[in-house]
Amino acid sequence: MGELLPKQRSEAARLGWTAVLGWAGSGLGLYLTHSFILTLIVAGIATWLTWRWFSYRAKWGLRF
């Protein structure tokens, strides 16, 4: 049997990995630059990306 909503699942995976990379970039930025201001900016962007991922999954009713 085919998987339900394959396009939405792949889009959710892409959004999720983008959010993970945002958080990794935040940690890497803190480690390399020791700048808390830069880290807070990147963490804010990562939070927004995580919210986009969560909202997309909730909108389509995808399980976690």
Predicted model as a PDB file, atoms N, CA, C, CB and O in Angstrom, pLDDT in the B-factor column:
MODEL        1                                                                  
ATOM      1  N   MET A   1       0.824  -1.182   0.000  1.00 42.00           N  
ATOM      2  CA  MET A   1       0.000   0.000   0.000  1.00 42.00           C  
ATOM      3  C   MET A   1       0.867   1.244   0.000  1.00 42.00           C  
ATOM      4  CB  MET A   1      -0.937  -0.002   1.195  1.00 42.00           C  
ATOM      5  O   MET A   1       1.933   1.259   0.616  1.00 42.00           O  
ATOM      6  N   GLY A   2       0.425   2.281  -0.680  1.00 56.00           N  
ATOM      7  CA  GLY A   2       1.178   3.523  -0.756  1.00 56.00           C  
ATOM      8  C   GLY A   2       1.064   4.347   0.517  1.00 56.00           C  
ATOM      9  O   GLY A   2       0.100   4.230   1.274  1.00 56.00           O  
ATOM     10  N   GLU A   3       2.038   5.155   0.726  1.00 78.00           N  
ATOM     11  CA  GLU A   3       2.059   6.021   1.894  1.00 78.00           C  
ATOM     12  C   GLU A   3       1.126   7.205   1.666  1.00 78.00           C  
ATOM     13  CB  GLU A   3       3.496   6.505   2.197  1.00 78.00           C  
ATOM     14  O   GLU A   3       1.056   7.741   0.560  1.00 78.00           O  
ATOM     15  N   LEU A   4       0.411   7.613   2.711  1.00 80.00           N  
ATOM     16  CA  LEU A   4      -0.475   8.762   2.614  1.00 80.00           C  
ATOM     17  C   LEU A   4       0.332  10.047   2.699  1.00 80.00           C  
ATOM     18  CB  LEU A   4      -1.544   8.721   3.717  1.00 80.00           C  
ATOM     19  O   LEU A   4       1.273  10.142   3.487  1.00 80.00           O  
ATOM     20  N   LEU A   5      -0.026  11.021   1.905  1.00 87.00           N  
ATOM     21  CA  LEU A   5       0.580  12.350   1.911  1.00 87.00           C  
ATOM     22  C   LEU A   5       2.102  12.336   1.740  1.00 87.00           C  
ATOM     23  CB  LEU A   5       0.233  13.048   3.191  1.00 87.00           C  
ATOM     24  O   LEU A   5       2.807  12.912   2.570  1.00 87.00           O  
ATOM     25  N   PRO A   6       2.624  11.703   0.703  1.00 91.00           N  
ATOM     26  CA  PRO A   6       4.090  11.631   0.562  1.00 91.00           C  
ATOM     27  C   PRO A   6       4.739  12.990   0.345  1.00 91.00           C  
ATOM     28  CB  PRO A   6       4.450  10.724  -0.589  1.00 91.00           C  
ATOM     29  O   PRO A   6       5.832  13.243   0.851  1.00 91.00           O  
ATOM     30  N   LYS A   7       4.073  13.871  -0.407  1.00 93.00           N  
ATOM     31  CA  LYS A   7       4.653  15.197  -0.649  1.00 93.00           C  
ATOM     32  C   LYS A   7       4.724  16.000   0.647  1.00 93.00           C  
ATOM     33  CB  LYS A   7       3.828  15.965  -1.703  1.00 93.00           C  
ATOM     34  O   LYS A   7       5.720  16.676   0.905  1.00 93.00           O  
ATOM     35  N   GLN A   8       3.675  15.927   1.462  1.00 94.00           N  
ATOM     36  CA  GLN A   8       3.647  16.672   2.710  1.00 94.00           C  
ATOM     37  C   GLN A   8       4.675  16.129   3.702  1.00 94.00           C  
ATOM     38  CB  GLN A   8       2.249  16.625   3.319  1.00 94.00           C  
ATOM     39  O   GLN A   8       5.288  16.893   4.447  1.00 94.00           O  
ATOM     40  N   ARG A   9       4.860  14.811   3.709  1.00 93.00           N  
ATOM     41  CA  ARG A   9       5.855  14.226   4.604  1.00 93.00           C  
ATOM     42  C   ARG A   9       7.263  14.647   4.212  1.00 93.00           C  
ATOM     43  CB  ARG A   9       5.745  12.704   4.601  1.00 93.00           C  
ATOM     44  O   ARG A   9       8.079  14.940   5.086  1.00 93.00           O  
ATOM     45  N   SER A  10       7.564  14.683   2.927  1.00 95.00           N  
ATOM     46  CA  SER A  10       8.902  15.092   2.504  1.00 95.00           C  
ATOM     47  C   SER A  10       9.116  16.584   2.779  1.00 95.00           C  
ATOM     48  CB  SER A  10       9.113  14.786   1.003  1.00 95.00           C  
ATOM     49  O   SER A  10      10.216  16.992   3.150  1.00 95.00           O  
ATOM     50  N   GLU A  11       8.080  17.390   2.600  1.00 96.00           N  
ATOM     51  CA  GLU A  11       8.187  18.818   2.910  1.00 96.00           C  
ATOM     52  C   GLU A  11       8.393  19.025   4.409  1.00 96.00           C  
ATOM     53  CB  GLU A  11       6.926  19.573   2.432  1.00 96.00           C  
ATOM     54  O   GLU A  11       9.192  19.872   4.810  1.00 96.00           O  
ATOM     55  N   ALA A  12       7.683  18.264   5.240  1.00 96.00           N  
ATOM     56  CA  ALA A  12       7.851  18.360   6.696  1.00 96.00           C  
ATOM     57  C   ALA A  12       9.262  17.935   7.100  1.00 96.00           C  
ATOM     58  CB  ALA A  12       6.799  17.486   7.426  1.00 96.00           C  
ATOM     59  O   ALA A  12       9.857  18.532   7.997  1.00 96.00           O  
ATOM     60  N   ALA A  13       9.793  16.916   6.449  1.00 96.00           N  
ATOM     61  CA  ALA A  13      11.161  16.487   6.747  1.00 96.00           C  
ATOM     62  C   ALA A  13      12.159  17.575   6.372  1.00 96.00           C  
ATOM     63  CB  ALA A  13      11.494  15.181   6.003  1.00 96.00           C  
ATOM     64  O   ALA A  13      13.114  17.824   7.108  1.00 96.00           O  
ATOM     65  N   ARG A  14      11.946  18.220   5.239  1.00 98.00           N  
ATOM     66  CA  ARG A  14      12.840  19.300   4.811  1.00 98.00           C  
ATOM     67  C   ARG A  14      12.792  20.457   5.806  1.00 98.00           C  
ATOM     68  CB  ARG A  14      12.458  19.794   3.397  1.00 98.00           C  
ATOM     69  O   ARG A  14      13.831  21.000   6.181  1.00 98.00           O  
ATOM     70  N   LEU A  15      11.597  20.831   6.228  1.00 98.00           N  
ATOM     71  CA  LEU A  15      11.460  21.911   7.200  1.00 98.00           C  
ATOM     72  C   LEU A  15      12.095  21.537   8.539  1.00 98.00           C  
ATOM     73  CB  LEU A  15       9.983  22.260   7.398  1.00 98.00           C  
ATOM     74  O   LEU A  15      12.709  22.377   9.198  1.00 98.00           O  
ATOM     75  N   GLY A  16      11.945  20.279   8.936  1.00 97.00           N  
ATOM     76  CA  GLY A  16      12.528  19.822  10.196  1.00 97.00           C  
ATOM     77  C   GLY A  16      14.046  19.863  10.169  1.00 97.00           C  
ATOM     78  O   GLY A  16      14.674  20.307  11.130  1.00 97.00           O  
ATOM     79  N   TRP A  17      14.639  19.406   9.080  1.00 98.00           N  
ATOM     80  CA  TRP A  17      16.098  19.427   8.975  1.00 98.00           C  
ATOM     81  C   TRP A  17      16.623  20.855   8.884  1.00 98.00           C  
ATOM     82  CB  TRP A  17      16.557  18.623   7.756  1.00 98.00           C  
ATOM     83  O   TRP A  17      17.719  21.139   9.366  1.00 98.00           O  
ATOM     84  N   THR A  18      15.864  21.748   8.278  1.00 98.00           N  
ATOM     85  CA  THR A  18      16.260  23.153   8.241  1.00 98.00           C  
ATOM     86  C   THR A  18      16.277  23.733   9.656  1.00 98.00           C  
ATOM     87  CB  THR A  18      15.305  23.964   7.333  1.00 98.00           C  
ATOM     88  O   THR A  18      17.179  24.495  10.004  1.00 98.00           O  
ATOM     89  N   ALA A  19      15.286  23.377  10.469  1.00 98.00           N  
ATOM     90  CA  ALA A  19      15.241  23.847  11.853  1.00 98.00           C  
ATOM     91  C   ALA A  19      16.409  23.272  12.657  1.00 98.00           C  
ATOM     92  CB  ALA A  19      13.900  23.463  12.509  1.00 98.00           C  
ATOM     93  O   ALA A  19      17.024  23.984  13.451  1.00 98.00           O  
ATOM     94  N   VAL A  20      16.713  22.007  12.457  1.00 98.00           N  
ATOM     95  CA  VAL A  20      17.847  21.387  13.159  1.00 98.00           C  
ATOM     96  C   VAL A  20      19.152  22.077  12.777  1.00 98.00           C  
ATOM     97  CB  VAL A  20      17.929  19.875  12.836  1.00 98.00           C  
ATOM     98  O   VAL A  20      19.994  22.336  13.637  1.00 98.00           O  
ATOM     99  N   LEU A  21      19.321  22.375  11.494  1.00 98.00           N  
ATOM    100  CA  LEU A  21      20.526  23.083  11.061  1.00 98.00           C  
ATOM    101  C   LEU A  21      20.592  24.491  11.645  1.00 98.00           C  
ATOM    102  CB  LEU A  21      20.579  23.152   9.538  1.00 98.00           C  
ATOM    103  O   LEU A  21      21.680  24.994  11.926  1.00 98.00           O  
ATOM    104  N   GLY A  22      19.453  25.121  11.827  1.00 97.00           N  
ATOM    105  CA  GLY A  22      19.428  26.431  12.473  1.00 97.00           C  
ATOM    106  C   GLY A  22      19.917  26.369  13.909  1.00 97.00           C  
ATOM    107  O   GLY A  22      20.684  27.228  14.345  1.00 97.00           O  
ATOM    108  N   TRP A  23      19.473  25.346  14.654  1.00 97.00           N  
ATOM    109  CA  TRP A  23      19.942  25.184  16.029  1.00 97.00           C  
ATOM    110  C   TRP A  23      21.419  24.807  16.073  1.00 97.00           C  
ATOM    111  CB  TRP A  23      19.113  24.125  16.750  1.00 97.00           C  
ATOM    112  O   TRP A  23      22.151  25.263  16.951  1.00 97.00           O  
ATOM    113  N   ALA A  24      21.855  23.984  15.136  1.00 98.00           N  
ATOM    114  CA  ALA A  24      23.280  23.633  15.079  1.00 98.00           C  
ATOM    115  C   ALA A  24      24.116  24.868  14.760  1.00 98.00           C  
ATOM    116  CB  ALA A  24      23.532  22.529  14.022  1.00 98.00           C  
ATOM    117  O   ALA A  24      25.195  25.051  15.324  1.00 98.00           O  
ATOM    118  N   GLY A  25      23.626  25.707  13.867  1.00 95.00           N  
ATOM    119  CA  GLY A  25      24.325  26.946  13.546  1.00 95.00           C  
ATOM    120  C   GLY A  25      24.396  27.879  14.737  1.00 95.00           C  
ATOM    121  O   GLY A  25      25.390  28.584  14.917  1.00 95.00           O  
ATOM    122  N   SER A  26      23.356  27.892  15.550  1.00 96.00           N  
ATOM    123  CA  SER A  26      23.358  28.719  16.748  1.00 96.00           C  
ATOM    124  C   SER A  26      24.442  28.253  17.723  1.00 96.00           C  
ATOM    125  CB  SER A  26      21.978  28.684  17.424  1.00 96.00           C  
ATOM    126  O   SER A  26      25.191  29.066  18.265  1.00 96.00           O  
ATOM    127  N   GLY A  27      24.517  26.967  17.935  1.00 96.00           N  
ATOM    128  CA  GLY A  27      25.543  26.417  18.831  1.00 96.00           C  
ATOM    129  C   GLY A  27      26.944  26.611  18.274  1.00 96.00           C  
ATOM    130  O   GLY A  27      27.872  26.945  19.011  1.00 96.00           O  
ATOM    131  N   LEU A  28      27.091  26.403  16.989  1.00 95.00           N  
ATOM    132  CA  LEU A  28      28.393  26.584  16.360  1.00 95.00           C  
ATOM    133  C   LEU A  28      28.823  28.044  16.395  1.00 95.00           C  
ATOM    134  CB  LEU A  28      28.360  26.081  14.923  1.00 95.00           C  
ATOM    135  O   LEU A  28      30.000  28.345  16.595  1.00 95.00           O  
ATOM    136  N   GLY A  29      27.873  28.944  16.200  1.00 92.00           N  
ATOM    137  CA  GLY A  29      28.176  30.368  16.282  1.00 92.00           C  
ATOM    138  C   GLY A  29      28.646  30.770  17.669  1.00 92.00           C  
ATOM    139  O   GLY A  29      29.573  31.570  17.801  1.00 92.00           O  
ATOM    140  N   LEU A  30      28.019  30.227  18.705  1.00 94.00           N  
ATOM    141  CA  LEU A  30      28.437  30.514  20.068  1.00 94.00           C  
ATOM    142  C   LEU A  30      29.829  29.961  20.327  1.00 94.00           C  
ATOM    143  CB  LEU A  30      27.439  29.935  21.069  1.00 94.00           C  
ATOM    144  O   LEU A  30      30.660  30.622  20.950  1.00 94.00           O  
ATOM    145  N   TYR A  31      30.080  28.760  19.853  1.00 95.00           N  
ATOM    146  CA  TYR A  31      31.371  28.118  20.079  1.00 95.00           C  
ATOM    147  C   TYR A  31      32.503  28.850  19.361  1.00 95.00           C  
ATOM    148  CB  TYR A  31      31.320  26.669  19.622  1.00 95.00           C  
ATOM    149  O   TYR A  31      33.590  29.013  19.915  1.00 95.00           O  
ATOM    150  N   LEU A  32      32.248  29.287  18.138  1.00 95.00           N  
ATOM    151  CA  LEU A  32      33.318  29.908  17.348  1.00 95.00           C  
ATOM    152  C   LEU A  32      33.528  31.391  17.653  1.00 95.00           C  
ATOM    153  CB  LEU A  32      33.020  29.745  15.887  1.00 95.00           C  
ATOM    154  O   LEU A  32      34.665  31.861  17.667  1.00 95.00           O  
ATOM    155  N   THR A  33      32.451  32.129  17.895  1.00 94.00           N  
ATOM    156  CA  THR A  33      32.587  33.575  18.048  1.00 94.00           C  
ATOM    157  C   THR A  33      32.481  34.043  19.491  1.00 94.00           C  
ATOM    158  CB  THR A  33      31.547  34.266  17.229  1.00 94.00           C  
ATOM    159  O   THR A  33      32.924  35.149  19.802  1.00 94.00           O  
ATOM    160  N   HIS A  34      31.920  33.255  20.368  1.00 94.00           N  
ATOM    161  CA  HIS A  34      31.685  33.627  21.766  1.00 94.00           C  
ATOM    162  C   HIS A  34      30.877  34.917  21.867  1.00 94.00           C  
ATOM    163  CB  HIS A  34      33.017  33.785  22.507  1.00 94.00           C  
ATOM    164  O   HIS A  34      31.035  35.683  22.818  1.00 94.00           O  
ATOM    165  N   SER A  35      30.026  35.148  20.898  1.00 93.00           N  
ATOM    166  CA  SER A  35      29.181  36.344  20.859  1.00 93.00           C  
ATOM    167  C   SER A  35      27.749  35.940  21.199  1.00 93.00           C  
ATOM    168  CB  SER A  35      29.248  37.042  19.456  1.00 93.00           C  
ATOM    169  O   SER A  35      27.087  35.240  20.432  1.00 93.00           O  
ATOM    170  N   PHE A  36      27.287  36.393  22.360  1.00 92.00           N  
ATOM    171  CA  PHE A  36      25.937  36.027  22.782  1.00 92.00           C  
ATOM    172  C   PHE A  36      24.873  36.759  21.972  1.00 92.00           C  
ATOM    173  CB  PHE A  36      25.752  36.323  24.262  1.00 92.00           C  
ATOM    174  O   PHE A  36      23.778  36.232  21.776  1.00 92.00           O  
ATOM    175  N   ILE A  37      25.178  37.958  21.501  1.00 94.00           N  
ATOM    176  CA  ILE A  37      24.217  38.702  20.685  1.00 94.00           C  
ATOM    177  C   ILE A  37      23.963  37.966  19.370  1.00 94.00           C  
ATOM    178  CB  ILE A  37      24.730  40.138  20.410  1.00 94.00           C  
ATOM    179  O   ILE A  37      22.814  37.764  18.975  1.00 94.00           O  
ATOM    180  N   LEU A  38      25.037  37.570  18.700  1.00 93.00           N  
ATOM    181  CA  LEU A  38      24.902  36.814  17.447  1.00 93.00           C  
ATOM    182  C   LEU A  38      24.164  35.500  17.684  1.00 93.00           C  
ATOM    183  CB  LEU A  38      26.288  36.539  16.827  1.00 93.00           C  
ATOM    184  O   LEU A  38      23.322  35.093  16.884  1.00 93.00           O  
ATOM    185  N   THR A  39      24.493  34.844  18.792  1.00 94.00           N  
ATOM    186  CA  THR A  39      23.836  33.577  19.117  1.00 94.00           C  
ATOM    187  C   THR A  39      22.347  33.776  19.356  1.00 94.00           C  
ATOM    188  CB  THR A  39      24.482  32.942  20.349  1.00 94.00           C  
ATOM    189  O   THR A  39      21.539  32.952  18.926  1.00 94.00           O  
ATOM    190  N   LEU A  40      21.970  34.855  20.034  1.00 95.00           N  
ATOM    191  CA  LEU A  40      20.550  35.117  20.270  1.00 95.00           C  
ATOM    192  C   LEU A  40      19.806  35.395  18.969  1.00 95.00           C  
ATOM    193  CB  LEU A  40      20.382  36.294  21.223  1.00 95.00           C  
ATOM    194  O   LEU A  40      18.656  34.986  18.813  1.00 95.00           O  
ATOM    195  N   ILE A  41      20.448  36.081  18.043  1.00 95.00           N  
ATOM    196  CA  ILE A  41      19.820  36.344  16.751  1.00 95.00           C  
ATOM    197  C   ILE A  41      19.601  35.046  15.988  1.00 95.00           C  
ATOM    198  CB  ILE A  41      20.676  37.310  15.921  1.00 95.00           C  
ATOM    199  O   ILE A  41      18.517  34.807  15.455  1.00 95.00           O  
ATOM    200  N   VAL A  42      20.632  34.209  15.936  1.00 95.00           N  
ATOM    201  CA  VAL A  42      20.520  32.934  15.212  1.00 95.00           C  
ATOM    202  C   VAL A  42      19.545  32.000  15.924  1.00 95.00           C  
ATOM    203  CB  VAL A  42      21.907  32.256  15.078  1.00 95.00           C  
ATOM    204  O   VAL A  42      18.812  31.262  15.266  1.00 95.00           O  
ATOM    205  N   ALA A  43      19.523  32.019  17.260  1.00 96.00           N  
ATOM    206  CA  ALA A  43      18.561  31.196  18.000  1.00 96.00           C  
ATOM    207  C   ALA A  43      17.133  31.665  17.731  1.00 96.00           C  
ATOM    208  CB  ALA A  43      18.860  31.241  19.513  1.00 96.00           C  
ATOM    209  O   ALA A  43      16.217  30.845  17.671  1.00 96.00           O  
ATOM    210  N   GLY A  44      16.932  32.965  17.571  1.00 97.00           N  
ATOM    211  CA  GLY A  44      15.608  33.477  17.222  1.00 97.00           C  
ATOM    212  C   GLY A  44      15.160  32.981  15.860  1.00 97.00           C  
ATOM    213  O   GLY A  44      14.000  32.616  15.674  1.00 97.00           O  
ATOM    214  N   ILE A  45      16.080  32.970  14.913  1.00 97.00           N  
ATOM    215  CA  ILE A  45      15.770  32.442  13.575  1.00 97.00           C  
ATOM    216  C   ILE A  45      15.464  30.951  13.660  1.00 97.00           C  
ATOM    217  CB  ILE A  45      16.949  32.695  12.593  1.00 97.00           C  
ATOM    218  O   ILE A  45      14.534  30.466  13.016  1.00 97.00           O  
ATOM    219  N   ALA A  46      16.253  30.221  14.461  1.00 98.00           N  
ATOM    220  CA  ALA A  46      16.021  28.783  14.616  1.00 98.00           C  
ATOM    221  C   ALA A  46      14.669  28.515  15.273  1.00 98.00           C  
ATOM    222  CB  ALA A  46      17.147  28.145  15.446  1.00 98.00           C  
ATOM    223  O   ALA A  46      13.984  27.553  14.925  1.00 98.00           O  
ATOM    224  N   THR A  47      14.288  29.364  16.220  1.00 98.00           N  
ATOM    225  CA  THR A  47      12.972  29.222  16.856  1.00 98.00           C  
ATOM    226  C   THR A  47      11.860  29.417  15.835  1.00 98.00           C  
ATOM    227  CB  THR A  47      12.813  30.231  18.011  1.00 98.00           C  
ATOM    228  O   THR A  47      10.880  28.673  15.821  1.00 98.00           O  
ATOM    229  N   TRP A  48      12.021  30.422  14.983  1.00 98.00           N  
ATOM    230  CA  TRP A  48      11.031  30.657  13.930  1.00 98.00           C  
ATOM    231  C   TRP A  48      10.949  29.467  12.974  1.00 98.00           C  
ATOM    232  CB  TRP A  48      11.375  31.935  13.150  1.00 98.00           C  
ATOM    233  O   TRP A  48       9.851  29.066  12.587  1.00 98.00           O  
ATOM    234  N   LEU A  49      12.100  28.892  12.586  1.00 98.00           N  
ATOM    235  CA  LEU A  49      12.105  27.725  11.698  1.00 98.00           C  
ATOM    236  C   LEU A  49      11.435  26.524  12.361  1.00 98.00           C  
ATOM    237  CB  LEU A  49      13.542  27.366  11.294  1.00 98.00           C  
ATOM    238  O   LEU A  49      10.718  25.764  11.709  1.00 98.00           O  
ATOM    239  N   THR A  50      11.676  26.360  13.658  1.00 98.00           N  
ATOM    240  CA  THR A  50      11.043  25.260  14.390  1.00 98.00           C  
ATOM    241  C   THR A  50       9.534  25.458  14.441  1.00 98.00           C  
ATOM    242  CB  THR A  50      11.618  25.154  15.819  1.00 98.00           C  
ATOM    243  O   THR A  50       8.777  24.498  14.293  1.00 98.00           O  
ATOM    244  N   TRP A  51       9.090  26.692  14.650  1.00 98.00           N  
ATOM    245  CA  TRP A  51       7.655  26.989  14.671  1.00 98.00           C  
ATOM    246  C   TRP A  51       7.023  26.698  13.319  1.00 98.00           C  
ATOM    247  CB  TRP A  51       7.412  28.453  15.063  1.00 98.00           C  
ATOM    248  O   TRP A  51       5.917  26.161  13.259  1.00 98.00           O  
ATOM    249  N   ARG A  52       7.719  27.051  12.213  1.00 98.00           N  
ATOM    250  CA  ARG A  52       7.210  26.751  10.868  1.00 98.00           C  
ATOM    251  C   ARG A  52       7.042  25.250  10.676  1.00 98.00           C  
ATOM    252  CB  ARG A  52       8.155  27.318   9.791  1.00 98.00           C  
ATOM    253  O   ARG A  52       6.032  24.798  10.137  1.00 98.00           O  
ATOM    254  N   TRP A  53       8.041  24.471  11.119  1.00 97.00           N  
ATOM    255  CA  TRP A  53       7.990  23.013  10.990  1.00 97.00           C  
ATOM    256  C   TRP A  53       6.808  22.448  11.786  1.00 97.00           C  
ATOM    257  CB  TRP A  53       9.319  22.378  11.474  1.00 97.00           C  
ATOM    258  O   TRP A  53       6.036  21.637  11.275  1.00 97.00           O  
ATOM    259  N   PHE A  54       6.677  22.886  13.043  1.00 97.00           N  
ATOM    260  CA  PHE A  54       5.601  22.394  13.896  1.00 97.00           C  
ATOM    261  C   PHE A  54       4.235  22.766  13.326  1.00 97.00           C  
ATOM    262  CB  PHE A  54       5.750  22.949  15.313  1.00 97.00           C  
ATOM    263  O   PHE A  54       3.325  21.937  13.302  1.00 97.00           O  
ATOM    264  N   SER A  55       4.090  24.002  12.871  1.00 97.00           N  
ATOM    265  CA  SER A  55       2.809  24.454  12.315  1.00 97.00           C  
ATOM    266  C   SER A  55       2.439  23.675  11.058  1.00 97.00           C  
ATOM    267  CB  SER A  55       2.866  25.949  11.999  1.00 97.00           C  
ATOM    268  O   SER A  55       1.273  23.331  10.859  1.00 97.00           O  
ATOM    269  N   TYR A  56       3.423  23.397  10.213  1.00 96.00           N  
ATOM    270  CA  TYR A  56       3.165  22.643   8.985  1.00 96.00           C  
ATOM    271  C   TYR A  56       2.674  21.236   9.321  1.00 96.00           C  
ATOM    272  CB  TYR A  56       4.439  22.573   8.110  1.00 96.00           C  
ATOM    273  O   TYR A  56       1.703  20.756   8.735  1.00 96.00           O  
ATOM    274  N   ARG A  57       3.346  20.580  10.265  1.00 95.00           N  
ATOM    275  CA  ARG A  57       2.931  19.226  10.640  1.00 95.00           C  
ATOM    276  C   ARG A  57       1.542  19.230  11.268  1.00 95.00           C  
ATOM    277  CB  ARG A  57       3.944  18.607  11.610  1.00 95.00           C  
ATOM    278  O   ARG A  57       0.737  18.335  11.011  1.00 95.00           O  
ATOM    279  N   ALA A  58       1.264  20.234  12.088  1.00 95.00           N  
ATOM    280  CA  ALA A  58      -0.055  20.307  12.740  1.00 95.00           C  
ATOM    281  C   ALA A  58      -1.141  20.600  11.715  1.00 95.00           C  
ATOM    282  CB  ALA A  58      -0.061  21.390  13.843  1.00 95.00           C  
ATOM    283  O   ALA A  58      -2.238  20.049  11.798  1.00 95.00           O  
ATOM    284  N   LYS A  59      -0.841  21.470  10.744  1.00 94.00           N  
ATOM    285  CA  LYS A  59      -1.834  21.820   9.717  1.00 94.00           C  
ATOM    286  C   LYS A  59      -2.238  20.595   8.901  1.00 94.00           C  
ATOM    287  CB  LYS A  59      -1.278  22.912   8.784  1.00 94.00           C  
ATOM    288  O   LYS A  59      -3.413  20.428   8.574  1.00 94.00           O  
ATOM    289  N   TRP A  60      -1.282  19.746   8.576  1.00 92.00           N  
ATOM    290  CA  TRP A  60      -1.573  18.555   7.773  1.00 92.00           C  
ATOM    291  C   TRP A  60      -1.950  17.343   8.611  1.00 92.00           C  
ATOM    292  CB  TRP A  60      -0.386  18.215   6.919  1.00 92.00           C  
ATOM    293  O   TRP A  60      -2.270  16.293   8.055  1.00 92.00           O  
ATOM    294  N   GLY A  61      -1.919  17.462   9.931  1.00 90.00           N  
ATOM    295  CA  GLY A  61      -2.305  16.355  10.798  1.00 90.00           C  
ATOM    296  C   GLY A  61      -1.308  15.217  10.779  1.00 90.00           C  
ATOM    297  O   GLY A  61      -1.691  14.056  10.924  1.00 90.00           O  
ATOM    298  N   LEU A  62      -0.033  15.529  10.603  1.00 88.00           N  
ATOM    299  CA  LEU A  62       0.996  14.502  10.571  1.00 88.00           C  
ATOM    300  C   LEU A  62       1.397  14.132  11.989  1.00 88.00           C  
ATOM    301  CB  LEU A  62       2.220  14.976   9.768  1.00 88.00           C  
ATOM    302  O   LEU A  62       1.474  14.994  12.865  1.00 88.00           O  
ATOM    303  N   ARG A  63       1.651  12.855  12.211  1.00 82.00           N  
ATOM    304  CA  ARG A  63       2.074  12.387  13.518  1.00 82.00           C  
ATOM    305  C   ARG A  63       3.552  12.632  13.714  1.00 82.00           C  
ATOM    306  CB  ARG A  63       1.754  10.909  13.691  1.00 82.00           C  
ATOM    307  O   ARG A  63       4.301  12.811  12.754  1.00 82.00           O  
ATOM    308  N   PHE A  64       3.970  12.639  14.987  1.00 74.00           N  
ATOM    309  CA  PHE A  64       5.379  12.882  15.296  1.00 74.00           C  
ATOM    310  C   PHE A  64       6.104  11.600  15.573  1.00 74.00           C  
ATOM    311  CB  PHE A  64       5.517  13.809  16.476  1.00 74.00           C  
ATOM    312  O   PHE A  64       7.303  11.617  15.852  1.00 74.00           O  
TER     313      PHE A  64                                                      
ENDMDL                                                                          
END                                                                             
